[in-house]
Amino acid sequence: MKFTNPLIGVANTPFVDMFEVVIQLAVFKGKGRAQALKDQLAKKYYDIPFLVDENQQNTYQVIAGPYNVRSKAVQIANALKSDGVNNFVRSYRK
């Protein structure tokens, strides 16, 4: 199934202070597993910016975004869900 992102180019930039919302797809204890999932998702959904984000508990979260408008993140999250990719939208902890 081909995924068409209605927001191509919206968040193709690195983290900037104004971005506040991300789509979380998974969390792992090992960076390698997180990176492997990120790479797999990036190949299938090449127009969505996926990142591996390490938090203070030494876990690695696979996220999409960041987005500065929650409704845009929700729209992409829903499209991913309809394609079988579990996720949720959350604020980005800086």
N, CA, C and O atoms as CSV, one atom per row, in Angstrom:
chain,resi,resn,atom,element,x,y,z
A,1,MET,N,N,0.842,-1.182,0.000
A,1,MET,CA,C,0.000,0.000,0.000
A,1,MET,C,C,0.886,1.243,0.000
A,1,MET,O,O,1.787,1.366,0.829
A,2,LYS,N,N,0.636,2.136,-0.904
A,2,LYS,CA,C,1.406,3.374,-0.965
A,2,LYS,C,C,0.797,4.394,-0.010
A,2,LYS,O,O,-0.410,4.634,-0.014
A,3,PHE,N,N,1.660,4.984,0.804
A,3,PHE,CA,C,1.227,5.988,1.771
A,3,PHE,C,C,1.478,7.361,1.181
A,3,PHE,O,O,2.591,7.661,0.749
A,4,THR,N,N,0.456,8.194,1.159
A,4,THR,CA,C,0.607,9.553,0.666
A,4,THR,C,C,0.467,10.503,1.841
A,4,THR,O,O,-0.591,10.594,2.463
A,5,ASN,N,N,1.530,11.197,2.129
A,5,ASN,CA,C,1.535,12.148,3.242
A,5,ASN,C,C,0.976,13.472,2.742
A,5,ASN,O,O,1.557,14.083,1.846
A,6,PRO,N,N,-0.141,13.929,3.303
A,6,PRO,CA,C,-0.719,15.197,2.864
A,6,PRO,C,C,0.096,16.403,3.317
A,6,PRO,O,O,-0.201,17.536,2.937
A,7,LEU,N,N,1.110,16.164,4.120
A,7,LEU,CA,C,1.882,17.269,4.682
A,7,LEU,C,C,3.358,17.180,4.310
A,7,LEU,O,O,4.220,17.486,5.134
A,8,ILE,N,N,3.652,16.778,3.114
A,8,ILE,CA,C,5.037,16.652,2.678
A,8,ILE,C,C,5.770,17.960,2.932
A,8,ILE,O,O,5.313,19.033,2.537
A,9,GLY,N,N,6.910,17.854,3.596
A,9,GLY,CA,C,7.740,19.016,3.853
A,9,GLY,C,C,7.403,19.785,5.112
A,9,GLY,O,O,8.086,20.756,5.436
A,10,VAL,N,N,6.365,19.376,5.834
A,10,VAL,CA,C,5.964,20.130,7.022
A,10,VAL,C,C,7.021,20.057,8.109
A,10,VAL,O,O,7.305,21.065,8.755
A,11,ALA,N,N,7.609,18.887,8.327
A,11,ALA,CA,C,8.534,18.753,9.447
A,11,ALA,C,C,9.846,18.107,9.020
A,11,ALA,O,O,10.369,17.243,9.723
A,12,ASN,N,N,10.367,18.507,7.906
A,12,ASN,CA,C,11.629,17.958,7.441
A,12,ASN,C,C,12.822,18.755,7.958
A,12,ASN,O,O,13.839,18.886,7.277
A,13,THR,N,N,12.686,19.275,9.146
A,13,THR,CA,C,13.755,20.048,9.755
A,13,THR,C,C,14.131,19.415,11.078
A,13,THR,O,O,13.324,18.691,11.661
A,14,PRO,N,N,15.349,19.671,11.573
A,14,PRO,CA,C,15.720,19.137,12.881
A,14,PRO,C,C,14.904,19.791,13.984
A,14,PRO,O,O,14.178,20.757,13.751
A,15,PHE,N,N,15.036,19.246,15.193
A,15,PHE,CA,C,14.299,19.817,16.319
A,15,PHE,C,C,14.617,21.291,16.474
A,15,PHE,O,O,15.778,21.698,16.500
A,16,VAL,N,N,13.578,22.067,16.574
A,16,VAL,CA,C,13.677,23.502,16.784
A,16,VAL,C,C,12.732,23.814,17.935
A,16,VAL,O,O,11.727,23.124,18.104
A,17,ASP,N,N,13.028,24.827,18.720
A,17,ASP,CA,C,12.242,25.123,19.909
A,17,ASP,C,C,10.743,25.248,19.654
A,17,ASP,O,O,9.949,24.922,20.536
A,18,MET,N,N,10.339,25.706,18.482
A,18,MET,CA,C,8.921,25.932,18.253
A,18,MET,C,C,8.134,24.630,18.053
A,18,MET,O,O,6.910,24.640,18.192
A,19,PHE,N,N,8.791,23.523,17.735
A,19,PHE,CA,C,8.089,22.262,17.537
A,19,PHE,C,C,7.783,21.632,18.884
A,19,PHE,O,O,8.645,21.560,19.759
A,20,GLU,N,N,6.553,21.180,19.041
A,20,GLU,CA,C,6.128,20.688,20.335
A,20,GLU,C,C,5.448,19.326,20.321
A,20,GLU,O,O,5.255,18.747,21.391
A,21,VAL,N,N,5.080,18.791,19.176
A,21,VAL,CA,C,4.300,17.563,19.127
A,21,VAL,C,C,5.000,16.534,18.248
A,21,VAL,O,O,5.529,16.863,17.186
A,22,VAL,N,N,4.995,15.269,18.712
A,22,VAL,CA,C,5.553,14.169,17.936
A,22,VAL,C,C,4.565,13.011,17.939
A,22,VAL,O,O,3.619,12.982,18.726
A,23,ILE,N,N,4.801,12.066,17.049
A,23,ILE,CA,C,4.041,10.824,17.002
A,23,ILE,C,C,4.980,9.738,17.512
A,23,ILE,O,O,6.023,9.488,16.908
A,24,GLN,N,N,4.620,9.092,18.616
A,24,GLN,CA,C,5.464,8.025,19.135
A,24,GLN,C,C,4.986,6.700,18.586
A,24,GLN,O,O,3.797,6.384,18.626
A,25,LEU,N,N,5.943,5.920,18.065
A,25,LEU,CA,C,5.612,4.647,17.445
A,25,LEU,C,C,6.075,3.450,18.261
A,25,LEU,O,O,5.449,2.392,18.209
A,26,ALA,N,N,7.165,3.598,19.015
A,26,ALA,CA,C,7.698,2.477,19.799
A,26,ALA,C,C,8.739,3.003,20.771
A,26,ALA,O,O,9.225,4.127,20.643
A,27,VAL,N,N,9.075,2.157,21.757
A,27,VAL,CA,C,10.151,2.467,22.693
A,27,VAL,C,C,10.941,1.181,22.943
A,27,VAL,O,O,10.362,0.109,23.117
A,28,PHE,N,N,12.263,1.304,22.958
A,28,PHE,CA,C,13.147,0.151,23.138
A,28,PHE,C,C,14.217,0.465,24.172
A,28,PHE,O,O,14.553,1.626,24.405
A,29,LYS,N,N,14.749,-0.591,24.791
A,29,LYS,CA,C,15.894,-0.422,25.691
A,29,LYS,C,C,17.203,-0.367,24.913
A,29,LYS,O,O,18.190,0.196,25.385
A,30,GLY,N,N,17.204,-0.948,23.733
A,30,GLY,CA,C,18.414,-0.977,22.911
A,30,GLY,C,C,18.316,-0.032,21.728
A,30,GLY,O,O,17.303,0.009,21.030
A,31,LYS,N,N,19.369,0.717,21.515
A,31,LYS,CA,C,19.380,1.679,20.405
A,31,LYS,C,C,19.315,0.980,19.046
A,31,LYS,O,O,18.701,1.495,18.112
A,32,GLY,N,N,19.936,-0.171,18.936
A,32,GLY,CA,C,19.959,-0.891,17.661
A,32,GLY,C,C,18.571,-1.270,17.172
A,32,GLY,O,O,18.264,-1.123,15.989
A,33,ARG,N,N,17.732,-1.757,18.077
A,33,ARG,CA,C,16.363,-2.130,17.694
A,33,ARG,C,C,15.557,-0.906,17.290
A,33,ARG,O,O,14.774,-0.950,16.341
A,34,ALA,N,N,15.756,0.190,18.021
A,34,ALA,CA,C,15.047,1.424,17.683
A,34,ALA,C,C,15.474,1.929,16.310
A,34,ALA,O,O,14.638,2.339,15.505
A,35,GLN,N,N,16.764,1.897,16.049
A,35,GLN,CA,C,17.289,2.363,14.764
A,35,GLN,C,C,16.786,1.484,13.621
A,35,GLN,O,O,16.480,1.984,12.539
A,36,ALA,N,N,16.700,0.174,13.861
A,36,ALA,CA,C,16.217,-0.747,12.830
A,36,ALA,C,C,14.759,-0.445,12.472
A,36,ALA,O,O,14.399,-0.432,11.295
A,37,LEU,N,N,13.922,-0.202,13.484
A,37,LEU,CA,C,12.521,0.135,13.199
A,37,LEU,C,C,12.422,1.468,12.479
A,37,LEU,O,O,11.662,1.603,11.520
A,38,LYS,N,N,13.184,2.453,12.934
A,38,LYS,CA,C,13.190,3.764,12.280
A,38,LYS,C,C,13.548,3.620,10.807
A,38,LYS,O,O,12.890,4.202,9.945
A,39,ASP,N,N,14.595,2.842,10.518
A,39,ASP,CA,C,15.025,2.644,9.130
A,39,ASP,C,C,13.944,1.946,8.302
A,39,ASP,O,O,13.707,2.305,7.149
A,40,GLN,N,N,13.292,0.945,8.900
A,40,GLN,CA,C,12.216,0.225,8.211
A,40,GLN,C,C,11.059,1.169,7.879
A,40,GLN,O,O,10.541,1.155,6.762
A,41,LEU,N,N,10.659,1.982,8.848
A,41,LEU,CA,C,9.568,2.934,8.615
A,41,LEU,C,C,9.957,3.985,7.581
A,41,LEU,O,O,9.150,4.346,6.724
A,42,ALA,N,N,11.185,4.472,7.661
A,42,ALA,CA,C,11.647,5.508,6.735
A,42,ALA,C,C,11.656,5.017,5.288
A,42,ALA,O,O,11.410,5.797,4.368
A,43,LYS,N,N,11.936,3.737,5.085
A,43,LYS,CA,C,11.924,3.178,3.725
A,43,LYS,C,C,10.508,3.113,3.166
A,43,LYS,O,O,10.286,3.364,1.981
A,44,LYS,N,N,9.552,2.773,4.030
A,44,LYS,CA,C,8.172,2.637,3.571
A,44,LYS,C,C,7.471,3.988,3.463
A,44,LYS,O,O,6.714,4.229,2.523
A,45,TYR,N,N,7.729,4.864,4.431
A,45,TYR,CA,C,7.084,6.181,4.479
A,45,TYR,C,C,8.169,7.250,4.340
A,45,TYR,O,O,8.448,7.992,5.283
A,46,TYR,N,N,8.760,7.318,3.184
A,46,TYR,CA,C,9.940,8.161,2.959
A,46,TYR,C,C,9.684,9.651,3.136
A,46,TYR,O,O,10.635,10.418,3.286
A,47,ASP,N,N,8.433,10.079,3.123
A,47,ASP,CA,C,8.146,11.509,3.234
A,47,ASP,C,C,7.781,11.937,4.665
A,47,ASP,O,O,7.365,13.074,4.885
A,48,ILE,N,N,7.937,11.029,5.628
A,48,ILE,CA,C,7.703,11.359,7.036
A,48,ILE,C,C,9.052,11.342,7.751
A,48,ILE,O,O,9.812,10.387,7.589
A,49,PRO,N,N,9.366,12.363,8.531
A,49,PRO,CA,C,10.649,12.384,9.245
A,49,PRO,C,C,10.594,11.540,10.524
A,49,PRO,O,O,9.920,11.912,11.484
A,50,PHE,N,N,11.293,10.419,10.535
A,50,PHE,CA,C,11.367,9.554,11.710
A,50,PHE,C,C,12.695,9.786,12.415
A,50,PHE,O,O,13.721,10.018,11.776
A,51,LEU,N,N,12.659,9.719,13.746
A,51,LEU,CA,C,13.852,9.930,14.560
A,51,LEU,C,C,13.895,8.909,15.683
A,51,LEU,O,O,12.869,8.358,16.081
A,52,VAL,N,N,15.110,8.664,16.193
A,52,VAL,CA,C,15.276,7.904,17.420
A,52,VAL,C,C,15.669,8.910,18.488
A,52,VAL,O,O,16.675,9.609,18.361
A,53,ASP,N,N,14.865,8.975,19.541
A,53,ASP,CA,C,15.055,9.953,20.605
A,53,ASP,C,C,15.377,9.219,21.901
A,53,ASP,O,O,14.589,8.395,22.363
A,54,GLU,N,N,16.542,9.520,22.491
A,54,GLU,CA,C,16.922,8.898,23.760
A,54,GLU,C,C,16.418,9.764,24.907
A,54,GLU,O,O,16.580,10.984,24.892
A,55,ASN,N,N,15.798,9.118,25.913
A,55,ASN,CA,C,15.334,9.897,27.060
A,55,ASN,C,C,16.199,9.620,28.284
A,55,ASN,O,O,17.171,8.869,28.206
A,56,GLN,N,N,15.851,10.218,29.397
A,56,GLN,CA,C,16.660,10.133,30.603
A,56,GLN,C,C,16.661,8.747,31.236
A,56,GLN,O,O,17.543,8.450,32.041
A,57,GLN,N,N,15.715,7.903,30.904
A,57,GLN,CA,C,15.681,6.542,31.435
A,57,GLN,C,C,16.466,5.579,30.558
A,57,GLN,O,O,16.319,4.364,30.686
A,58,ASN,N,N,17.292,6.107,29.674
A,58,ASN,CA,C,18.102,5.299,28.754
A,58,ASN,C,C,17.252,4.362,27.913
A,58,ASN,O,O,17.619,3.211,27.678
A,59,THR,N,N,16.114,4.869,27.462
A,59,THR,CA,C,15.309,4.152,26.486
A,59,THR,C,C,15.315,4.960,25.198
A,59,THR,O,O,15.581,6.162,25.203
A,60,TYR,N,N,15.025,4.294,24.118
A,60,TYR,CA,C,15.084,4.905,22.791
A,60,TYR,C,C,13.692,4.864,22.175
A,60,TYR,O,O,13.130,3.792,21.948
A,61,GLN,N,N,13.154,6.027,21.912
A,61,GLN,CA,C,11.809,6.149,21.363
A,61,GLN,C,C,11.889,6.418,19.867
A,61,GLN,O,O,12.650,7.272,19.414
A,62,VAL,N,N,11.096,5.679,19.116
A,62,VAL,CA,C,10.974,5.932,17.686
A,62,VAL,C,C,9.810,6.888,17.525
A,62,VAL,O,O,8.674,6.575,17.881
A,63,ILE,N,N,10.110,8.063,16.981
A,63,ILE,CA,C,9.095,9.096,16.837
A,63,ILE,C,C,9.071,9.626,15.407
A,63,ILE,O,O,10.035,9.487,14.653
A,64,ALA,N,N,7.949,10.234,15.061
A,64,ALA,CA,C,7.810,10.947,13.792
A,64,ALA,C,C,7.551,12.402,14.133
A,64,ALA,O,O,6.841,12.718,15.088
A,65,GLY,N,N,8.125,13.262,13.353
A,65,GLY,CA,C,7.956,14.687,13.615
A,65,GLY,C,C,9.291,15.325,13.867
A,65,GLY,O,O,10.325,14.807,13.444
A,66,PRO,N,N,9.281,16.388,14.516
A,66,PRO,CA,C,8.234,17.050,15.283
A,66,PRO,C,C,7.339,17.932,14.406
A,66,PRO,O,O,7.693,18.305,13.288
A,67,TYR,N,N,6.179,18.245,14.956
A,67,TYR,CA,C,5.202,19.093,14.275
A,67,TYR,C,C,4.823,20.246,15.193
A,67,TYR,O,O,4.756,20.079,16.411
A,68,ASN,N,N,4.579,21.397,14.619
A,68,ASN,CA,C,4.217,22.562,15.430
A,68,ASN,C,C,2.710,22.734,15.571
A,68,ASN,O,O,2.252,23.600,16.317
A,69,VAL,N,N,1.932,21.912,14.860
A,69,VAL,CA,C,0.477,21.962,14.950
A,69,VAL,C,C,-0.024,20.549,15.234
A,69,VAL,O,O,0.179,19.634,14.435
A,70,ARG,N,N,-0.677,20.385,16.375
A,70,ARG,CA,C,-1.137,19.067,16.800
A,70,ARG,C,C,-2.063,18.416,15.777
A,70,ARG,O,O,-1.966,17.209,15.552
A,71,SER,N,N,-2.938,19.166,15.164
A,71,SER,CA,C,-3.890,18.580,14.216
A,71,SER,C,C,-3.175,17.951,13.023
A,71,SER,O,O,-3.659,16.960,12.475
A,72,LYS,N,N,-2.048,18.498,12.615
A,72,LYS,CA,C,-1.274,17.902,11.517
A,72,LYS,C,C,-0.675,16.571,11.951
A,72,LYS,O,O,-0.680,15.603,11.190
A,73,ALA,N,N,-0.157,16.524,13.181
A,73,ALA,CA,C,0.393,15.274,13.706
A,73,ALA,C,C,-0.701,14.215,13.820
A,73,ALA,O,O,-0.476,13.051,13.491
A,74,VAL,N,N,-1.869,14.609,14.280
A,74,VAL,CA,C,-2.992,13.677,14.412
A,74,VAL,C,C,-3.401,13.138,13.049
A,74,VAL,O,O,-3.719,11.956,12.919
A,75,GLN,N,N,-3.395,13.986,12.045
A,75,GLN,CA,C,-3.754,13.556,10.688
A,75,GLN,C,C,-2.777,12.484,10.190
A,75,GLN,O,O,-3.200,11.471,9.633
A,76,ILE,N,N,-1.495,12.700,10.386
A,76,ILE,CA,C,-0.492,11.719,9.955
A,76,ILE,C,C,-0.584,10.460,10.806
A,76,ILE,O,O,-0.477,9.351,10.283
A,77,ALA,N,N,-0.784,10.621,12.116
A,77,ALA,CA,C,-0.921,9.466,13.002
A,77,ALA,C,C,-2.094,8.589,12.575
A,77,ALA,O,O,-1.978,7.364,12.558
A,78,ASN,N,N,-3.206,9.201,12.236
A,78,ASN,CA,C,-4.380,8.443,11.791
A,78,ASN,C,C,-4.118,7.717,10.477
A,78,ASN,O,O,-4.574,6.590,10.286
A,79,ALA,N,N,-3.390,8.356,9.578
A,79,ALA,CA,C,-3.055,7.697,8.310
A,79,ALA,C,C,-2.145,6.494,8.558
A,79,ALA,O,O,-2.313,5.449,7.930
A,80,LEU,N,N,-1.182,6.639,9.472
A,80,LEU,CA,C,-0.310,5.514,9.817
A,80,LEU,C,C,-1.119,4.386,10.458
A,80,LEU,O,O,-0.920,3.215,10.135
A,81,LYS,N,N,-2.030,4.742,11.366
A,81,LYS,CA,C,-2.874,3.724,12.014
A,81,LYS,C,C,-3.710,2.971,10.988
A,81,LYS,O,O,-3.869,1.755,11.088
A,82,SER,N,N,-4.243,3.685,10.006
A,82,SER,CA,C,-5.067,3.028,8.989
A,82,SER,C,C,-4.234,2.071,8.135
A,82,SER,O,O,-4.776,1.193,7.464
A,83,ASP,N,N,-2.920,2.248,8.168
A,83,ASP,CA,C,-2.011,1.351,7.453
A,83,ASP,C,C,-1.431,0.285,8.390
A,83,ASP,O,O,-0.532,-0.461,8.003
A,84,GLY,N,N,-1.951,0.217,9.625
A,84,GLY,CA,C,-1.540,-0.826,10.558
A,84,GLY,C,C,-0.378,-0.484,11.471
A,84,GLY,O,O,0.162,-1.365,12.140
A,85,VAL,N,N,0.017,0.787,11.510
A,85,VAL,CA,C,1.146,1.203,12.344
A,85,VAL,C,C,0.603,1.831,13.628
A,85,VAL,O,O,0.062,2.937,13.595
A,86,ASN,N,N,0.742,1.140,14.747
A,86,ASN,CA,C,0.274,1.662,16.025
A,86,ASN,C,C,1.100,2.864,16.447
A,86,ASN,O,O,2.307,2.905,16.210
A,87,ASN,N,N,0.459,3.842,17.070
A,87,ASN,CA,C,1.151,5.057,17.489
A,87,ASN,C,C,0.242,5.896,18.366
A,87,ASN,O,O,-0.942,5.598,18.527
A,88,PHE,N,N,0.810,6.939,18.924
A,88,PHE,CA,C,0.015,7.958,19.608
A,88,PHE,C,C,0.732,9.287,19.515
A,88,PHE,O,O,1.955,9.337,19.383
A,89,VAL,N,N,-0.038,10.369,19.584
A,89,VAL,CA,C,0.499,11.717,19.505
A,89,VAL,C,C,0.746,12.200,20.926
A,89,VAL,O,O,-0.091,12.018,21.811
A,90,ARG,N,N,1.899,12.815,21.135
A,90,ARG,CA,C,2.230,13.344,22.454
A,90,ARG,C,C,3.066,14.599,22.310
A,90,ARG,O,O,3.617,14.883,21.246
A,91,SER,N,N,3.149,15.339,23.394
A,91,SER,CA,C,4.016,16.508,23.419
A,91,SER,C,C,5.455,16.045,23.402
A,91,SER,O,O,5.784,14.982,23.928
A,92,TYR,N,N,6.307,16.843,22.799
A,92,TYR,CA,C,7.726,16.521,22.775
A,92,TYR,C,C,8.377,17.103,24.028
A,92,TYR,O,O,8.331,18.310,24.264
A,93,ARG,N,N,8.978,16.230,24.819
A,93,ARG,CA,C,9.671,16.666,26.030
A,93,ARG,C,C,11.053,17.157,25.655
A,93,ARG,O,O,11.845,16.413,25.078
A,94,LYS,N,N,11.344,18.395,25.977
A,94,LYS,CA,C,12.635,18.974,25.625
A,94,LYS,C,C,13.617,18.831,26.747
A,94,LYS,O,O,14.762,19.266,26.624
